[in-house]
Amino acid sequence: REERVVVSFPLRISGNSIPVFLAFSADGRSAYVVARNPGSPAERGNVLIVDAATRSVRTNINLGTNTPSGAALSSDGNTLFLLGTSINDPNPAEPSVIALDLLTNTFQQLAAGP
């Protein structure tokens, strides 16, 4: 089976952000782009929800001091689990797991620390 690019499009991500994960909703209407921006103290990670048909960013969720390094989409497509680090002054970066509710676009930290 030959693999080929079906579609590509430019996606503007803030600052020096680096995309680290991409997933699509089961119906193919939304793409979830997880990006990290280690150079910013206040906006270290973002999740962009992209309309796949129009290729435009519908929502940009700031993860604050959480720096994502990977992600996994739940089987029901309602939660995006983010793995990475969290900076809590005055502590150094700690491992973290965040659950992002894709129905409400809110997140909560599930685990942090060594």
Stockholm file with secondary structure:
# STOCKHOLM 1.0

chainA/1-114         REERVVVSFPLRISGNSIPVFLAFSADGRSAYVVARNPGSPAERGNVLIVDAATRSVRTNINLGTNTPSGAALSSDGNTLFLLGTSINDPNPAEPSVIALDLLTNTFQQLAAGP
#=GR chainA/1-114 SS CCCCCCCCCCCCCSTTCEEEEEEECTTSSEEEEEEECTTCSSCCEEEEEEETTTTEEEEEEECTTEEEEEEEECTTSSEEEEEEEECCTTSCCEEEEEEEETTTTEEEEEEECC
#=GC SS_cons         CCCCCCCCCCCCCSTTCEEEEEEECTTSSEEEEEEECTTCSSCCEEEEEEETTTTEEEEEEECTTEEEEEEEECTTSSEEEEEEEECCTTSCCEEEEEEEETTTTEEEEEEECC
//
